[in-house]
């Protein structure tokens, strides 16, 4: 076995530490320096620039979001106040309109009542004239209700001499004579 260990440690053996090992280490270091200058440094710069760009965009976007939130809150509060003002204005306009409508209804009601009263007076006056022409008696329609008027007409038609008294009978007799 010893022969085999001598073979492994002898010149040109498996673990020969000649000039090749330091040359390989030197080549590796030179290759690393060249790759670092040519490839890794620009690549790391691009990666760092990209990271900085992303961080700047994130900070700008967060600033924009905070501004948007502030504007949203401002506009929401303004909208709430405007809505409240609009609702109070609507309520006030409704109250004013209600007063105007009630005043208009009152004026229309009084006007209608006056027209109805005038027409009723004219109709009653015309009825009195017609009644006087038909039956020869003067009746005051202002004092009589509709029941009294209808009963007077009924009795005047069916019983022509009922309730007329002696005056109308004398008139008719005088007219006949």
HELIX and SHEET records of a PDB file:
HELIX    1   1 UNK A    2  UNK A    9  1                                   8    
HELIX    2   2 UNK A   19  UNK A   35  1                                  17    
HELIX    3   3 UNK A   36  UNK A   40  3                                   5    
HELIX    4   4 UNK A   41  UNK A  135  1                                  95    
HELIX    5   5 UNK A  146  UNK A  158  1                                  13    
HELIX    6   6 UNK A  165  UNK A  176  1                                  12    
END                                                                             
